[in-house]
Amino acid sequence: MTCCHCQDATRVFTAGIARREVRRYRRKGPDGTTRIILEALESHDARRGSLLDVGGGIGVIVHELLEGGVREATLVEAAPAFLAAAEAEAARRGQAERVHFVHGDFVEIADGQPRADTVTLDRVVCCYPDCEGLVAAAASKADRLLVLSYPRDRWFVKAVLGTINLSRWLVRSAFRVFVHPPGRMRELIEAAGFRREIVRDTPFWQIAVFGRTDSLD
């Protein structure tokens, strides 16, 4: 991770926050957007094969899909504290041997990561400045499905994220959150050989599932 934004992300996503997320997950299970993603993958018979979870945090998608039948997974995470929490939870669940944990900026290290049947990015696009690079890198690794959740392009969403960015600026942090154009992301993904098959909205988030239509060599 070389950019100031990515370096400051490690200060935002701390060990304390990771511990709280793990406790919440153990009590209540997956939260809103993650639950919708899991339901969508269930409808596409994606609880099998392999998984690449980009910006996977504490590993909720990985943990759930490994329990549901996925044979192996790779979790890429830029925040060391969250990666450590994901590893510890996988070990607790007896999943460690089926998960490869990778620390780093996915766009920078994508070439070294394996392809997977399903690639997921749950609330990751909003935390990365180079939307086009991130989406293109993720699409290049998906053999069957590409699933994303991202903030909706609405004025109230932009207002909330603007307030967050102001707070980060006040504490001299380079970390920012973004509302990237959903239409542009769709164009990039479809140009990579996918078709949008599912789109679901919450008041704040949009979840989209893309299926690959082109043949793979």
C-alpha positions in Angstrom: 0.0 0.0 0.0 1.7 3.2 -1.2 -0.9 5.9 -1.4 -1.8 8.1 1.6 -5.4 7.0 1.4 -4.6 3.4 1.8 -2.1 4.1 4.5 -4.7 6.0 6.5 -7.2 3.2 6.0 -5.2 1.1 8.3 -5.7 3.8 11.0 -9.4 3.9 10.4 -10.1 0.2 10.5 -8.5 -0.6 13.8 -8.2 -3.7 16.0 -10.9 -2.3 18.3 -13.3 -1.9 15.5 -12.5 -5.4 14.2 -13.2 -6.9 17.6 -16.5 -5.2 17.8 -17.5 -6.4 14.3 -16.5 -10.0 15.2 -18.6 -9.8 18.4 -21.6 -8.5 16.5 -21.2 -11.1 13.8 -21.2 -13.9 16.3 -24.3 -12.6 18.0 -26.4 -11.5 15.0 -24.9 -13.1 11.9 -24.3 -11.2 8.6 -25.6 -7.6 8.4 -27.7 -5.9 5.7 -25.8 -5.8 2.4 -23.8 -9.0 3.2 -27.1 -10.9 3.8 -28.5 -9.7 0.5 -25.3 -10.8 -1.2 -25.4 -14.2 0.4 -29.1 -14.6 -0.6 -28.3 -13.6 -4.2 -25.4 -16.1 -4.4 -27.7 -18.8 -3.0 -30.2 -18.1 -5.9 -27.3 -18.5 -8.4 -26.1 -21.7 -6.9 -22.8 -20.0 -6.0 -22.3 -21.8 -2.7 -19.7 -24.0 -4.4 -16.5 -23.6 -6.3 -14.0 -21.0 -5.3 -14.3 -17.5 -3.9 -12.2 -14.3 -4.0 -13.4 -11.8 -1.5 -11.8 -8.4 -2.1 -11.7 -6.1 1.0 -13.3 -8.9 3.0 -12.9 -7.3 6.4 -13.4 -9.8 9.2 -14.3 -12.4 6.6 -18.1 -12.8 7.0 -18.7 -13.7 3.3 -15.8 -16.2 3.4 -17.0 -17.8 6.7 -20.6 -18.1 5.5 -19.7 -19.5 2.1 -17.2 -22.0 3.3 -19.8 -23.3 5.7 -22.3 -23.4 2.8 -20.1 -25.5 0.5 -17.5 -23.3 -1.2 -14.4 -25.4 -1.4 -11.7 -22.7 -1.1 -11.4 -19.0 -0.7 -8.9 -16.1 -0.9 -9.5 -13.0 1.2 -7.6 -9.8 0.3 -7.7 -7.1 2.9 -5.7 -3.8 3.2 -6.3 -3.3 7.0 -4.0 -5.6 9.0 -6.2 -5.6 12.1 -9.2 -6.8 10.1 -7.1 -9.5 8.3 -5.9 -10.8 11.6 -9.5 -10.9 12.9 -10.6 -12.8 9.8 -7.7 -15.3 10.3 -8.6 -15.9 13.9 -12.3 -16.4 13.2 -11.5 -18.8 10.4 -9.2 -20.8 12.8 -12.0 -20.8 15.4 -14.4 -22.2 12.8 -12.0 -24.9 11.5 -11.7 -23.2 8.1 -8.1 -22.0 8.1 -6.8 -24.7 5.8 -9.3 -23.6 3.1 -8.6 -19.9 3.1 -5.6 -17.9 1.8 -5.3 -14.6 3.5 -3.6 -11.8 1.6 -2.6 -8.3 2.9 -2.5 -5.5 0.5 -4.1 -3.1 -2.0 -5.9 -5.4 -4.3 -5.4 -3.2 -7.4 -1.6 -3.3 -6.8 -1.4 -7.0 -6.2 -4.3 -8.4 -8.4 -1.9 -9.9 -10.9 -0.6 -12.3 -8.3 -4.1 -13.4 -7.0 -5.9 -16.5 -8.2 -9.0 -16.5 -10.4 -12.2 -17.6 -8.7 -15.7 -18.8 -9.6 -17.1 -15.9 -7.6 -15.5 -12.5 -6.7 -17.2 -10.3 -4.1 -16.7 -6.7 -3.1 -19.0 -5.8 -0.2 -18.9 -2.1 0.7 -15.4 -1.9 -0.7 -15.8 0.3 -3.8 -16.8 3.3 -1.6 -13.5 3.1 0.3 -11.2 3.2 -2.8 -10.4 6.2 -4.9 -9.7 4.4 -8.2 -13.0 2.9 -8.9 -12.2 2.0 -12.5 -9.0 0.2 -11.5 -10.6 -1.7 -8.7 -13.6 -2.8 -10.8 -11.5 -3.8 -13.7 -9.1 -5.8 -11.5 -12.0 -7.6 -9.8 -13.7 -8.5 -13.1 -10.5 -9.9 -14.5 -10.5 -12.5 -11.7 -14.1 -13.7 -11.9 -14.8 -16.8 -13.9 -18.6 -16.9 -13.2 -20.0 -14.2 -10.9 -18.9 -10.7 -9.8 -20.9 -9.2 -6.9 -20.6 -5.6 -5.6 -22.3 -3.4 -3.0 -21.8 0.3 -3.1 -23.4 3.6 -2.0 -26.4 4.7 -4.1 -26.0 7.9 -6.1 -28.4 9.9 -4.1 -28.1 13.4 -2.6 -28.7 12.2 1.0 -26.0 9.4 0.6 -23.6 12.0 -0.7 -24.4 14.3 2.2 -23.7 11.5 4.7 -20.4 10.6 3.1 -19.5 14.3 2.8 -19.9 14.6 6.5 -17.6 11.6 7.0 -15.0 13.1 4.7 -15.2 16.4 6.6 -14.5 14.6 9.9 -11.5 12.8 8.3 -10.2 16.1 7.0 -10.5 17.8 10.4 -8.3 15.1 11.9 -5.8 15.4 9.0 -6.5 11.9 7.7 -6.1 11.2 4.0 -8.8 8.5 4.1 -12.0 9.4 2.1 -15.2 7.6 1.1 -16.7 7.9 -2.3 -19.9 7.7 -4.3 -18.7 6.4 -7.6 -21.1 6.5 -10.6 -22.9 3.1 -10.8 -23.5 3.6 -14.5 -19.8 3.8 -15.1 -19.1 0.7 -13.0 -21.7 -1.2 -14.9 -20.2 -0.1 -18.3 -16.7 -1.4 -17.2 -18.1 -4.7 -15.9 -20.2 -5.4 -19.0 -17.2 -4.5 -21.3 -15.3 -7.2 -19.4 -17.8 -9.8 -20.5 -20.6 -9.7 -17.9 -24.3 -9.1 -17.8 -26.1 -7.6 -14.8 -28.5 -10.3 -13.5 -29.6 -8.9 -10.1 -29.9 -5.4 -8.7 -31.3 -4.7 -5.2 -31.5 -1.5 -3.3 -31.6 -0.5 0.3 -32.1 3.2 1.2 -28.3 3.6 1.3 -26.7 0.8 -0.7 -27.1 -0.9 -4.1 -26.2 -4.6 -4.5 -25.5 -5.9 -8.0 -24.7 -9.4 -9.3 -23.1 -9.8 -12.7 -22.8 -13.1 -14.5 -20.1 -13.8 -17.1 -21.3 -14.2 -20.6 -18.1 -14.5 -22.6 -16.1 -17.7 -23.0 -12.9 -18.2 -21.0 -9.8 -19.7 -22.6 
